[in-house]
Amino acid sequence: LMAQLARFQLLLLDDWGIQKITAPQRADLMEVIEDRHGLRSTLVASQIPVELWHDYIGEATLADAGQPNNNLLIHR
């Protein structure tokens, strides 16, 4: 599955954050983000404000990957 996700030019994660994620799901999400970083685009659509991503994700490293920086554009 990871190889398939890596092939898409744009990966859309829609309605992200509807349910809490488990530790294995967090690890998978981190792997997908790391594999795509700098190579492919990933768009996250969520009702959760970016400021609350740390609480939702429960993992600082992964939550920090979604915070605004020079590689990420957030539109509200």
PDB file of N, CA, C and O in Angstrom, chain B, residues numbered from 101:
ATOM      1  N   LEU B 101       0.824  -1.196   0.000  1.00  0.00           N
ATOM      2  CA  LEU B 101       0.000   0.000   0.000  1.00  0.00           C
ATOM      3  C   LEU B 101       0.868   1.260   0.000  1.00  0.00           C
ATOM      4  O   LEU B 101       0.552   2.229  -0.690  1.00  0.00           O
ATOM      5  N   MET B 102       1.949   1.251   0.763  1.00  0.00           N
ATOM      6  CA  MET B 102       2.808   2.435   0.833  1.00  0.00           C
ATOM      7  C   MET B 102       3.388   2.768  -0.541  1.00  0.00           C
ATOM      8  O   MET B 102       3.470   3.939  -0.912  1.00  0.00           O
ATOM      9  N   ALA B 103       3.786   1.752  -1.292  1.00  0.00           N
ATOM     10  CA  ALA B 103       4.337   1.974  -2.630  1.00  0.00           C
ATOM     11  C   ALA B 103       3.279   2.571  -3.554  1.00  0.00           C
ATOM     12  O   ALA B 103       3.586   3.425  -4.385  1.00  0.00           O
ATOM     13  N   GLN B 104       2.042   2.124  -3.408  1.00  0.00           N
ATOM     14  CA  GLN B 104       0.959   2.669  -4.229  1.00  0.00           C
ATOM     15  C   GLN B 104       0.716   4.140  -3.891  1.00  0.00           C
ATOM     16  O   GLN B 104       0.540   4.964  -4.789  1.00  0.00           O
ATOM     17  N   LEU B 105       0.708   4.464  -2.615  1.00  0.00           N
ATOM     18  CA  LEU B 105       0.488   5.851  -2.205  1.00  0.00           C
ATOM     19  C   LEU B 105       1.618   6.757  -2.676  1.00  0.00           C
ATOM     20  O   LEU B 105       1.385   7.926  -2.985  1.00  0.00           O
ATOM     21  N   ALA B 106       2.818   6.240  -2.733  1.00  0.00           N
ATOM     22  CA  ALA B 106       3.979   7.030  -3.137  1.00  0.00           C
ATOM     23  C   ALA B 106       3.925   7.420  -4.611  1.00  0.00           C
ATOM     24  O   ALA B 106       4.567   8.391  -5.012  1.00  0.00           O
ATOM     25  N   ARG B 107       3.178   6.689  -5.417  1.00  0.00           N
ATOM     26  CA  ARG B 107       3.119   6.961  -6.861  1.00  0.00           C
ATOM     27  C   ARG B 107       2.220   8.138  -7.221  1.00  0.00           C
ATOM     28  O   ARG B 107       2.415   8.751  -8.270  1.00  0.00           O
ATOM     29  N   PHE B 108       1.251   8.468  -6.388  1.00  0.00           N
ATOM     30  CA  PHE B 108       0.326   9.554  -6.708  1.00  0.00           C
ATOM     31  C   PHE B 108       1.035  10.903  -6.636  1.00  0.00           C
ATOM     32  O   PHE B 108       1.766  11.174  -5.683  1.00  0.00           O
ATOM     33  N   GLN B 109       0.819  11.744  -7.640  1.00  0.00           N
ATOM     34  CA  GLN B 109       1.377  13.094  -7.617  1.00  0.00           C
ATOM     35  C   GLN B 109       0.772  13.914  -6.476  1.00  0.00           C
ATOM     36  O   GLN B 109       1.452  14.725  -5.847  1.00  0.00           O
ATOM     37  N   LEU B 110      -0.523  13.683  -6.224  1.00  0.00           N
ATOM     38  CA  LEU B 110      -1.220  14.376  -5.143  1.00  0.00           C
ATOM     39  C   LEU B 110      -1.995  13.357  -4.327  1.00  0.00           C
ATOM     40  O   LEU B 110      -2.823  12.620  -4.863  1.00  0.00           O
ATOM     41  N   LEU B 111      -1.726  13.317  -3.034  1.00  0.00           N
ATOM     42  CA  LEU B 111      -2.472  12.461  -2.112  1.00  0.00           C
ATOM     43  C   LEU B 111      -3.376  13.370  -1.293  1.00  0.00           C
ATOM     44  O   LEU B 111      -2.901  14.289  -0.626  1.00  0.00           O
ATOM     45  N   LEU B 112      -4.679  13.115  -1.343  1.00  0.00           N
ATOM     46  CA  LEU B 112      -5.651  13.918  -0.619  1.00  0.00           C
ATOM     47  C   LEU B 112      -6.159  13.140   0.584  1.00  0.00           C
ATOM     48  O   LEU B 112      -6.751  12.071   0.438  1.00  0.00           O
ATOM     49  N   LEU B 113      -5.925  13.683   1.772  1.00  0.00           N
ATOM     50  CA  LEU B 113      -6.456  13.107   3.007  1.00  0.00           C
ATOM     51  C   LEU B 113      -7.660  13.956   3.391  1.00  0.00           C
ATOM     52  O   LEU B 113      -7.515  15.011   4.008  1.00  0.00           O
ATOM     53  N   ASP B 114      -8.850  13.489   3.022  1.00  0.00           N
ATOM     54  CA  ASP B 114     -10.074  14.259   3.201  1.00  0.00           C
ATOM     55  C   ASP B 114     -10.760  13.887   4.515  1.00  0.00           C
ATOM     56  O   ASP B 114     -10.714  12.735   4.946  1.00  0.00           O
ATOM     57  N   ASP B 115     -11.390  14.864   5.137  1.00  0.00           N
ATOM     58  CA  ASP B 115     -12.064  14.682   6.425  1.00  0.00           C
ATOM     59  C   ASP B 115     -11.118  14.102   7.465  1.00  0.00           C
ATOM     60  O   ASP B 115     -11.513  13.279   8.291  1.00  0.00           O
ATOM     61  N   TRP B 116      -9.887  14.533   7.417  1.00  0.00           N
ATOM     62  CA  TRP B 116      -8.859  14.046   8.328  1.00  0.00           C
ATOM     63  C   TRP B 116      -9.194  14.485   9.748  1.00  0.00           C
ATOM     64  O   TRP B 116      -9.512  15.648   9.994  1.00  0.00           O
ATOM     65  N   GLY B 117      -9.119  13.547  10.664  1.00  0.00           N
ATOM     66  CA  GLY B 117      -9.331  13.865  12.062  1.00  0.00           C
ATOM     67  C   GLY B 117     -10.721  13.569  12.573  1.00  0.00           C
ATOM     68  O   GLY B 117     -11.068  13.970  13.684  1.00  0.00           O
ATOM     69  N   ILE B 118     -11.526  12.874  11.785  1.00  0.00           N
ATOM     70  CA  ILE B 118     -12.877  12.537  12.243  1.00  0.00           C
ATOM     71  C   ILE B 118     -12.809  11.582  13.431  1.00  0.00           C
ATOM     72  O   ILE B 118     -13.588  11.704  14.376  1.00  0.00           O
ATOM     73  N   GLN B 119     -11.881  10.635  13.383  1.00  0.00           N
ATOM     74  CA  GLN B 119     -11.717   9.672  14.474  1.00  0.00           C
ATOM     75  C   GLN B 119     -10.290   9.753  14.996  1.00  0.00           C
ATOM     76  O   GLN B 119      -9.368  10.095  14.256  1.00  0.00           O
ATOM     77  N   LYS B 120     -10.116   9.438  16.272  1.00  0.00           N
ATOM     78  CA  LYS B 120      -8.767   9.361  16.845  1.00  0.00           C
ATOM     79  C   LYS B 120      -7.977   8.282  16.116  1.00  0.00           C
ATOM     80  O   LYS B 120      -8.542   7.286  15.664  1.00  0.00           O
ATOM     81  N   ILE B 121      -6.673   8.487  16.005  1.00  0.00           N
ATOM     82  CA  ILE B 121      -5.840   7.480  15.352  1.00  0.00           C
ATOM     83  C   ILE B 121      -5.069   6.690  16.405  1.00  0.00           C
ATOM     84  O   ILE B 121      -4.747   7.197  17.480  1.00  0.00           O
ATOM     85  N   THR B 122      -4.787   5.445  16.069  1.00  0.00           N
ATOM     86  CA  THR B 122      -4.055   4.555  16.967  1.00  0.00           C
ATOM     87  C   THR B 122      -2.556   4.725  16.741  1.00  0.00           C
ATOM     88  O   THR B 122      -2.143   5.374  15.780  1.00  0.00           O
ATOM     89  N   ALA B 123      -1.753   4.154  17.608  1.00  0.00           N
ATOM     90  CA  ALA B 123      -0.296   4.222  17.459  1.00  0.00           C
ATOM     91  C   ALA B 123       0.161   3.627  16.124  1.00  0.00           C
ATOM     92  O   ALA B 123       0.987   4.244  15.452  1.00  0.00           O
ATOM     93  N   PRO B 124      -0.345   2.442  15.703  1.00  0.00           N
ATOM     94  CA  PRO B 124       0.066   1.914  14.390  1.00  0.00           C
ATOM     95  C   PRO B 124      -0.363   2.826  13.232  1.00  0.00           C
ATOM     96  O   PRO B 124       0.373   2.973  12.256  1.00  0.00           O
ATOM     97  N   GLN B 125      -1.537   3.429  13.336  1.00  0.00           N
ATOM     98  CA  GLN B 125      -1.981   4.353  12.291  1.00  0.00           C
ATOM     99  C   GLN B 125      -1.098   5.597  12.254  1.00  0.00           C
ATOM    100  O   GLN B 125      -0.797   6.120  11.181  1.00  0.00           O
ATOM    101  N   ARG B 126      -0.684   6.071  13.435  1.00  0.00           N
ATOM    102  CA  ARG B 126       0.234   7.214  13.519  1.00  0.00           C
ATOM    103  C   ARG B 126       1.543   6.888  12.825  1.00  0.00           C
ATOM    104  O   ARG B 126       2.073   7.707  12.073  1.00  0.00           O
ATOM    105  N   ALA B 127       2.067   5.691  13.074  1.00  0.00           N
ATOM    106  CA  ALA B 127       3.331   5.277  12.452  1.00  0.00           C
ATOM    107  C   ALA B 127       3.185   5.206  10.933  1.00  0.00           C
ATOM    108  O   ALA B 127       4.077   5.635  10.201  1.00  0.00           O
ATOM    109  N   ASP B 128       2.067   4.667  10.462  1.00  0.00           N
ATOM    110  CA  ASP B 128       1.829   4.586   9.016  1.00  0.00           C
ATOM    111  C   ASP B 128       1.731   5.977   8.398  1.00  0.00           C
ATOM    112  O   ASP B 128       2.290   6.231   7.332  1.00  0.00           O
ATOM    113  N   LEU B 129       1.020   6.870   9.070  1.00  0.00           N
ATOM    114  CA  LEU B 129       0.877   8.232   8.563  1.00  0.00           C
ATOM    115  C   LEU B 129       2.231   8.924   8.490  1.00  0.00           C
ATOM    116  O   LEU B 129       2.527   9.608   7.510  1.00  0.00           O
ATOM    117  N   MET B 130       3.052   8.751   9.519  1.00  0.00           N
ATOM    118  CA  MET B 130       4.393   9.342   9.525  1.00  0.00           C
ATOM    119  C   MET B 130       5.222   8.805   8.367  1.00  0.00           C
ATOM    120  O   MET B 130       5.946   9.559   7.718  1.00  0.00           O
ATOM    121  N   GLU B 131       5.120   7.502   8.106  1.00  0.00           N
ATOM    122  CA  GLU B 131       5.869   6.894   7.001  1.00  0.00           C
ATOM    123  C   GLU B 131       5.425   7.473   5.659  1.00  0.00           C
ATOM    124  O   GLU B 131       6.257   7.780   4.806  1.00  0.00           O
ATOM    125  N   VAL B 132       4.122   7.619   5.475  1.00  0.00           N
ATOM    126  CA  VAL B 132       3.607   8.189   4.226  1.00  0.00           C
ATOM    127  C   VAL B 132       4.121   9.614   4.052  1.00  0.00           C
ATOM    128  O   VAL B 132       4.586   9.978   2.972  1.00  0.00           O
ATOM    129  N   ILE B 133       4.040  10.422   5.106  1.00  0.00           N
ATOM    130  CA  ILE B 133       4.499  11.813   5.025  1.00  0.00           C
ATOM    131  C   ILE B 133       5.994  11.873   4.731  1.00  0.00           C
ATOM    132  O   ILE B 133       6.426  12.661   3.890  1.00  0.00           O
ATOM    133  N   GLU B 134       6.782  11.055   5.411  1.00  0.00           N
ATOM    134  CA  GLU B 134       8.230  11.044   5.184  1.00  0.00           C
ATOM    135  C   GLU B 134       8.570  10.597   3.771  1.00  0.00           C
ATOM    136  O   GLU B 134       9.447  11.178   3.132  1.00  0.00           O
ATOM    137  N   ASP B 135       7.882   9.566   3.274  1.00  0.00           N
ATOM    138  CA  ASP B 135       8.150   9.057   1.924  1.00  0.00           C
ATOM    139  C   ASP B 135       7.826  10.091   0.849  1.00  0.00           C
ATOM    140  O   ASP B 135       8.487  10.125  -0.188  1.00  0.00           O
ATOM    141  N   ARG B 136       6.831  10.923   1.077  1.00  0.00           N
ATOM    142  CA  ARG B 136       6.378  11.882   0.078  1.00  0.00           C
ATOM    143  C   ARG B 136       7.082  13.240   0.196  1.00  0.00           C
ATOM    144  O   ARG B 136       7.085  14.018  -0.758  1.00  0.00           O
ATOM    145  N   HIS B 137       7.673  13.524   1.352  1.00  0.00           N
ATOM    146  CA  HIS B 137       8.264  14.837   1.622  1.00  0.00           C
ATOM    147  C   HIS B 137       9.266  15.242   0.534  1.00  0.00           C
ATOM    148  O   HIS B 137      10.240  14.535   0.272  1.00  0.00           O
ATOM    149  N   GLY B 138       9.009  16.375  -0.082  1.00  0.00           N
ATOM    150  CA  GLY B 138       9.907  16.904  -1.094  1.00  0.00           C
ATOM    151  C   GLY B 138       9.773  16.257  -2.463  1.00  0.00           C
ATOM    152  O   GLY B 138      10.418  16.692  -3.417  1.00  0.00           O
ATOM    153  N   LEU B 139       8.940  15.218  -2.575  1.00  0.00           N
ATOM    154  CA  LEU B 139       8.797  14.499  -3.840  1.00  0.00           C
ATOM    155  C   LEU B 139       7.407  14.627  -4.446  1.00  0.00           C
ATOM    156  O   LEU B 139       7.262  14.780  -5.659  1.00  0.00           O
ATOM    157  N   ARG B 140       6.399  14.564  -3.610  1.00  0.00           N
ATOM    158  CA  ARG B 140       5.010  14.572  -4.055  1.00  0.00           C
ATOM    159  C   ARG B 140       4.204  15.491  -3.134  1.00  0.00           C
ATOM    160  O   ARG B 140       4.637  15.824  -2.031  1.00  0.00           O
ATOM    161  N   SER B 141       3.035  15.889  -3.608  1.00  0.00           N
ATOM    162  CA  SER B 141       2.169  16.776  -2.823  1.00  0.00           C
ATOM    163  C   SER B 141       1.177  15.975  -1.993  1.00  0.00           C
ATOM    164  O   SER B 141       0.677  14.935  -2.421  1.00  0.00           O
ATOM    165  N   THR B 142       0.906  16.480  -0.804  1.00  0.00           N
ATOM    166  CA  THR B 142      -0.100  15.882   0.075  1.00  0.00           C
ATOM    167  C   THR B 142      -0.996  17.006   0.575  1.00  0.00           C
ATOM    168  O   THR B 142      -0.518  17.999   1.124  1.00  0.00           O
ATOM    169  N   LEU B 143      -2.300  16.838   0.379  1.00  0.00           N
ATOM    170  CA  LEU B 143      -3.268  17.830   0.808  1.00  0.00           C
ATOM    171  C   LEU B 143      -4.104  17.219   1.920  1.00  0.00           C
ATOM    172  O   LEU B 143      -4.651  16.127   1.773  1.00  0.00           O
ATOM    173  N   VAL B 144      -4.197  17.935   3.034  1.00  0.00           N
ATOM    174  CA  VAL B 144      -4.978  17.465   4.177  1.00  0.00           C
ATOM    175  C   VAL B 144      -6.170  18.399   4.347  1.00  0.00           C
ATOM    176  O   VAL B 144      -6.004  19.602   4.551  1.00  0.00           O
ATOM    177  N   ALA B 145      -7.372  17.837   4.262  1.00  0.00           N
ATOM    178  CA  ALA B 145      -8.599  18.602   4.491  1.00  0.00           C
ATOM    179  C   ALA B 145      -9.173  18.166   5.833  1.00  0.00           C
ATOM    180  O   ALA B 145      -9.455  16.987   6.045  1.00  0.00           O
ATOM    181  N   SER B 146      -9.341  19.123   6.732  1.00  0.00           N
ATOM    182  CA  SER B 146      -9.779  18.783   8.082  1.00  0.00           C
ATOM    183  C   SER B 146     -10.613  19.906   8.674  1.00  0.00           C
ATOM    184  O   SER B 146     -10.434  21.075   8.334  1.00  0.00           O
ATOM    185  N   GLN B 147     -11.516  19.542   9.552  1.00  0.00           N
ATOM    186  CA  GLN B 147     -12.287  20.521  10.309  1.00  0.00           C
ATOM    187  C   GLN B 147     -11.542  20.924  11.584  1.00  0.00           C
ATOM    188  O   GLN B 147     -11.910  21.892  12.248  1.00  0.00           O
ATOM    189  N   ILE B 148     -10.494  20.172  11.915  1.00  0.00           N
ATOM    190  CA  ILE B 148      -9.727  20.432  13.136  1.00  0.00           C
ATOM    191  C   ILE B 148      -8.761  21.590  12.885  1.00  0.00           C
ATOM    192  O   ILE B 148      -7.989  21.539  11.928  1.00  0.00           O
ATOM    193  N   PRO B 149      -8.785  22.627  13.715  1.00  0.00           N
ATOM    194  CA  PRO B 149      -7.819  23.712  13.554  1.00  0.00           C
ATOM    195  C   PRO B 149      -6.388  23.181  13.710  1.00  0.00           C
ATOM    196  O   PRO B 149      -6.131  22.286  14.516  1.00  0.00           O
ATOM    197  N   VAL B 150      -5.481  23.736  12.943  1.00  0.00           N
ATOM    198  CA  VAL B 150      -4.084  23.287  12.968  1.00  0.00           C
ATOM    199  C   VAL B 150      -3.516  23.331  14.381  1.00  0.00           C
ATOM    200  O   VAL B 150      -2.697  22.490  14.751  1.00  0.00           O
ATOM    201  N   GLU B 151      -3.950  24.314  15.173  1.00  0.00           N
ATOM    202  CA  GLU B 151      -3.433  24.434  16.544  1.00  0.00           C
ATOM    203  C   GLU B 151      -3.761  23.215  17.398  1.00  0.00           C
ATOM    204  O   GLU B 151      -3.088  22.968  18.399  1.00  0.00           O
ATOM    205  N   LEU B 152      -4.778  22.454  17.021  1.00  0.00           N
ATOM    206  CA  LEU B 152      -5.198  21.292  17.811  1.00  0.00           C
ATOM    207  C   LEU B 152      -4.648  19.971  17.278  1.00  0.00           C
ATOM    208  O   LEU B 152      -4.965  18.911  17.817  1.00  0.00           O
ATOM    209  N   TRP B 153      -3.829  20.021  16.226  1.00  0.00           N
ATOM    210  CA  TRP B 153      -3.301  18.783  15.651  1.00  0.00           C
ATOM    211  C   TRP B 153      -2.461  18.000  16.656  1.00  0.00           C
ATOM    212  O   TRP B 153      -2.514  16.770  16.669  1.00  0.00           O
ATOM    213  N   HIS B 154      -1.686  18.687  17.500  1.00  0.00           N
ATOM    214  CA  HIS B 154      -0.882  17.978  18.507  1.00  0.00           C
ATOM    215  C   HIS B 154      -1.768  17.118  19.401  1.00  0.00           C
ATOM    216  O   HIS B 154      -1.465  15.952  19.654  1.00  0.00           O
ATOM    217  N   ASP B 155      -2.862  17.704  19.874  1.00  0.00           N
ATOM    218  CA  ASP B 155      -3.778  16.957  20.745  1.00  0.00           C
ATOM    219  C   ASP B 155      -4.397  15.777  20.013  1.00  0.00           C
ATOM    220  O   ASP B 155      -4.509  14.685  20.568  1.00  0.00           O
ATOM    221  N   TYR B 156      -4.797  15.996  18.774  1.00  0.00           N
ATOM    222  CA  TYR B 156      -5.444  14.936  18.004  1.00  0.00           C
ATOM    223  C   TYR B 156      -4.471  13.800  17.696  1.00  0.00           C
ATOM    224  O   TYR B 156      -4.794  12.628  17.887  1.00  0.00           O
ATOM    225  N   ILE B 157      -3.289  14.153  17.223  1.00  0.00           N
ATOM    226  CA  ILE B 157      -2.318  13.139  16.800  1.00  0.00           C
ATOM    227  C   ILE B 157      -1.702  12.439  18.000  1.00  0.00           C
ATOM    228  O   ILE B 157      -1.518  11.222  17.980  1.00  0.00           O
ATOM    229  N   GLY B 158      -1.384  13.192  19.040  1.00  0.00           N
ATOM    230  CA  GLY B 158      -0.808  12.587  20.231  1.00  0.00           C
ATOM    231  C   GLY B 158       0.659  12.223  20.078  1.00  0.00           C
ATOM    232  O   GLY B 158       1.187  11.438  20.866  1.00  0.00           O
ATOM    233  N   GLU B 159       1.315  12.774  19.090  1.00  0.00           N
ATOM    234  CA  GLU B 159       2.734  12.492  18.824  1.00  0.00           C
ATOM    235  C   GLU B 159       3.346  13.795  18.318  1.00  0.00           C
ATOM    236  O   GLU B 159       3.026  14.245  17.218  1.00  0.00           O
ATOM    237  N   ALA B 160       4.211  14.393  19.103  1.00  0.00           N
ATOM    238  CA  ALA B 160       4.749  15.712  18.766  1.00  0.00           C
ATOM    239  C   ALA B 160       5.481  15.739  17.430  1.00  0.00           C
ATOM    240  O   ALA B 160       5.322  16.689  16.665  1.00  0.00           O
ATOM    241  N   THR B 161       6.277  14.719  17.136  1.00  0.00           N
ATOM    242  CA  THR B 161       7.056  14.706  15.895  1.00  0.00           C
ATOM    243  C   THR B 161       6.154  14.752  14.679  1.00  0.00           C
ATOM    244  O   THR B 161       6.395  15.526  13.752  1.00  0.00           O
ATOM    245  N   LEU B 162       5.126  13.935  14.674  1.00  0.00           N
ATOM    246  CA  LEU B 162       4.207  13.897  13.540  1.00  0.00           C
ATOM    247  C   LEU B 162       3.377  15.172  13.482  1.00  0.00           C
ATOM    248  O   LEU B 162       3.155  15.715  12.399  1.00  0.00           O
ATOM    249  N   ALA B 163       2.924  15.647  14.605  1.00  0.00           N
ATOM    250  CA  ALA B 163       2.134  16.881  14.620  1.00  0.00           C
ATOM    251  C   ALA B 163       2.963  18.050  14.116  1.00  0.00           C
ATOM    252  O   ALA B 163       2.449  18.911  13.401  1.00  0.00           O
ATOM    253  N   ASP B 164       4.246  18.091  14.481  1.00  0.00           N
ATOM    254  CA  ASP B 164       5.127  19.156  14.009  1.00  0.00           C
ATOM    255  C   ASP B 164       5.299  19.110  12.498  1.00  0.00           C
ATOM    256  O   ASP B 164       5.512  20.148  11.872  1.00  0.00           O
ATOM    257  N   ALA B 165       5.209  17.928  11.902  1.00  0.00           N
ATOM    258  CA  ALA B 165       5.328  17.798  10.450  1.00  0.00           C
ATOM    259  C   ALA B 165       4.186  18.517   9.750  1.00  0.00           C
ATOM    260  O   ALA B 165       4.315  18.887   8.583  1.00  0.00           O
ATOM    261  N   GLY B 166       3.075  18.720  10.438  1.00  0.00           N
ATOM    262  CA  GLY B 166       1.935  19.402   9.847  1.00  0.00           C
ATOM    263  C   GLY B 166       1.847  20.873  10.177  1.00  0.00           C
ATOM    264  O   GLY B 166       0.904  21.543   9.757  1.00  0.00           O
ATOM    265  N   GLN B 167       2.805  21.388  10.917  1.00  0.00           N
ATOM    266  CA  GLN B 167       2.779  22.797  11.283  1.00  0.00           C
ATOM    267  C   GLN B 167       3.343  23.644  10.146  1.00  0.00           C
ATOM    268  O   GLN B 167       4.161  23.174   9.355  1.00  0.00           O
ATOM    269  N   PRO B 168       2.903  24.888  10.073  1.00  0.00           N
ATOM    270  CA  PRO B 168       3.371  25.762   8.997  1.00  0.00           C
ATOM    271  C   PRO B 168       4.885  25.908   8.991  1.00  0.00           C
ATOM    272  O   PRO B 168       5.511  26.143  10.024  1.00  0.00           O
ATOM    273  N   ASN B 169       5.446  25.765   7.820  1.00  0.00           N
ATOM    274  CA  ASN B 169       6.870  26.025   7.597  1.00  0.00           C
ATOM    275  C   ASN B 169       7.032  26.388   6.133  1.00  0.00           C
ATOM    276  O   ASN B 169       6.035  26.569   5.434  1.00  0.00           O
ATOM    277  N   ASN B 170       8.245  26.497   5.660  1.00  0.00           N
ATOM    278  CA  ASN B 170       8.439  26.937   4.283  1.00  0.00           C
ATOM    279  C   ASN B 170       8.107  25.855   3.250  1.00  0.00           C
ATOM    280  O   ASN B 170       8.182  26.133   2.052  1.00  0.00           O
ATOM    281  N   ASN B 171       7.750  24.655   3.656  1.00  0.00           N
ATOM    282  CA  ASN B 171       7.368  23.597   2.724  1.00  0.00           C
ATOM    283  C   ASN B 171       5.875  23.314   2.752  1.00  0.00           C
ATOM    284  O   ASN B 171       5.407  22.420   2.047  1.00  0.00           O
ATOM    285  N   LEU B 172       5.121  24.053   3.548  1.00  0.00           N
ATOM    286  CA  LEU B 172       3.715  23.733   3.767  1.00  0.00           C
ATOM    287  C   LEU B 172       2.877  24.998   3.674  1.00  0.00           C
ATOM    288  O   LEU B 172       3.224  26.031   4.245  1.00  0.00           O
ATOM    289  N   LEU B 173       1.779  24.905   2.956  1.00  0.00           N
ATOM    290  CA  LEU B 173       0.840  26.010   2.864  1.00  0.00           C
ATOM    291  C   LEU B 173      -0.460  25.579   3.515  1.00  0.00           C
ATOM    292  O   LEU B 173      -1.016  24.536   3.171  1.00  0.00           O
ATOM    293  N   ILE B 174      -0.938  26.365   4.438  1.00  0.00           N
ATOM    294  CA  ILE B 174      -2.206  26.069   5.103  1.00  0.00           C
ATOM    295  C   ILE B 174      -3.198  27.152   4.717  1.00  0.00           C
ATOM    296  O   ILE B 174      -2.919  28.344   4.847  1.00  0.00           O
ATOM    297  N   HIS B 175      -4.351  26.724   4.242  1.00  0.00           N
ATOM    298  CA  HIS B 175      -5.417  27.657   3.871  1.00  0.00           C
ATOM    299  C   HIS B 175      -6.622  27.383   4.752  1.00  0.00           C
ATOM    300  O   HIS B 175      -7.034  26.232   4.895  1.00  0.00           O
ATOM    301  N   ARG B 176      -7.181  28.402   5.334  1.00  0.00           N
ATOM    302  CA  ARG B 176      -8.352  28.233   6.209  1.00  0.00           C
ATOM    303  C   ARG B 176      -9.581  28.775   5.538  1.00  0.00           C
ATOM    304  O   ARG B 176     -10.669  28.727   6.111  1.00  0.00           O
TER     305      ARG B 176
END
